[in-house]
Amino acid sequence: MTKKLIACCGLDCEKCDAYLATLHNDDTLRKKTAELWSKLNKVSITPEMINCMGCRADGVKTYFCSNMCEIRKCVKGKNFETCSACAEVKTCQILAKIHKNYEDALKNLN
């Protein structure tokens, strides 16, 4: 896996609203993303937290991605670049939640 804008879980950061909001300094998209992510993750995420240059890229990360994402924590803890290096990539229940909604993420890891 060489593309730095593929997240640990396989999501394509170039398609992520947090990345796009940061890249284009789009406060409307930050607000929309914060509301959606708060609902999906059952945590409070503010628009000010929506700044990210990619999960594995250098630069700023959203608070969720840098501090709360269980997948990223696992990958970093195992000293992997992405989940593709893990023997449990196809059976991991945490990763399955992502791949259920974003089929391309698993393809990106292959």
N, C-alpha and C positions, 0 to 999 in steps of 0.2 A: 504494500500500500504506500504509494508515494505522494498522492494528492493530499496536501495539507488541509484542504478545505472539506475533507471527508471527516466527520466527527468520529469519536471513539466507537459509537454505536452503528456507524454507517450512514447516518443522515448527511445530506449534502449541505454544508454550511452556506454555500452560495445561493441556496434557495430558502434559507432561514430568514424569517422576518426580522429577527434581532440583528443579524448580519446586515441585511438590506437597510434597515433603519439607521444603523451606525454608518454604513457606507455613504448613504445619501442624506444623513442628518435629518431624518424624517420623524418629527415629533408625533405626528398623527399615527404613523405606523407603530411607534414606540408605545403609545397609549393603547392601541388596539391589541398589540401583542401582550402587553402587561395584563390586560383584562382577561384575555384568553388563557394565558399561562397560569394566572392566579386560579382561574376556575378549574382547569385541567389538573393542576398539581395540588390543589387545595391548600395553597399558601398565599401570602400577600406579596405580590410583585408590583412594584411601582414603575411608571414609565422611565424614571431616572435610572432604574436598574437594567434597562434594555440598551446595552452597549456591548457589542461583541464583534471581534474580528475573526472568530472561528474557534472551535473547541481545541484544536491542536495547533493552531497558528499562533505566532507571537502577537502580543497586544492584549487589549482589554477583553474580558469575558463577562458575560452576565453573571450576577451573583448566583443564580440558580446553577448555571453550567459550571462555574468554578468551585462552588461550595456545597451544592445540594445534590447534584446529579450522581446517583448511585452507580451508574454505568461508568462514568468518567473516573469516579473514585476507585472502582474495581480495576479498571485498566491501568491506572497510575500505580495502584498498589501492587499489581503483578508485573510492573515495568514493561507493559506491552505498549505498542503504538496505537492499536485498535483492538477491538474484540476479535478480529480475524485471527489473531495469534493464539487465541484461547481454545482449548480442546472442547469447551462447553458452548461454543458459539451457536450451535444449532439446538441446544437443549436449555439454555439459560432462560429462566422465566422472566427475569427483569428485562432482558433484551427482547423477548418475545412480545412484550407489550408495545414496544416501538415498531417492531417488524410487522405486527398485526395491522397497524394503521399506515405504515410506510413501507410497502414491499420493496421499493428501490433501495432501502437502507441495507437489507440483507444482500442484495445484488452488489452493492458498492463494497461490501466486505469480502466478496468472493474474488 
